[in-house]
């Protein structure tokens, strides 16, 4: 039985992860391959990307030369600094050289830095803009002409519920950039709709991804992982935390032909958190 993304070529940025487990980009890469896609998995960290490829191998397949077959699809790893315009342009051309086209782009690079405008340095602010927002601009800048020439394409950008509301910590640059991703997606979606290209956003909430242990606990709970997990869980009406696989399933739907009449909008993956008043 053919997968939902059978023979589609998908670039997934941020395909590694800061630690063991299911980060958003890793989960998207493996899930897309499971559905028959040819995944061009992009990350700056070779070791993080290696685990993604190993997890795809475990899903069902063999490996050869940095490429893993998972069911009917495959994952090929590529190292790239997604904030560098020349590096991004070369990455897109490398994908075309390998697979001949780009049907899907998933922008998943991102990360938070604590602090409001007084506490945060100008350097951290600039890095947050580059990491969370400029990265989306650069990939779209290089992929959109390819999709336009093909006459079709689907772009899924990853935002955050921090771009919608206060989520428990002062992280002004992260919130601003993730709100920017949502609006950027809407504008590009309208501009390119008549050219056969859809652009949507997945908005994950407070998921339990490796980011919690690797970074967030130190930023917000003085390293107390259990305290951070409990505070996050208390905000979620469903009573449990999802993980990167929940983000991946939302991205899969938006990237698939099942979402052919959906563009310029968002799917919030947060267990009901942003629907609450408190």
Secondary structure, 3 states (H helix, E strand, C coil): CCCCCCCCEEEEECCCCCCCCCCHHHHHHHHHHHCCCEEEEEECCHHHHHHHHHHHHHHHCCEECCEEEECCEEEEEEECCCCCHHHHHHHHHHHHHHHCCCCEEEECCCCCCCECCCCCCHHHHHHHHHHHHHHHHHHHHHHHHHHHHHCCEEEEEECCHHHCCCCCCCEHHHHHHHHHHHHHHHHHHHHHHHHCEEEEEEEECCCCCHHHHHHHHHHHCCCCHHHHHHHHHCCCCCCCCCCHHHHHHHHHHHHCHHHCCCCCCEEEECCCHHHCCC
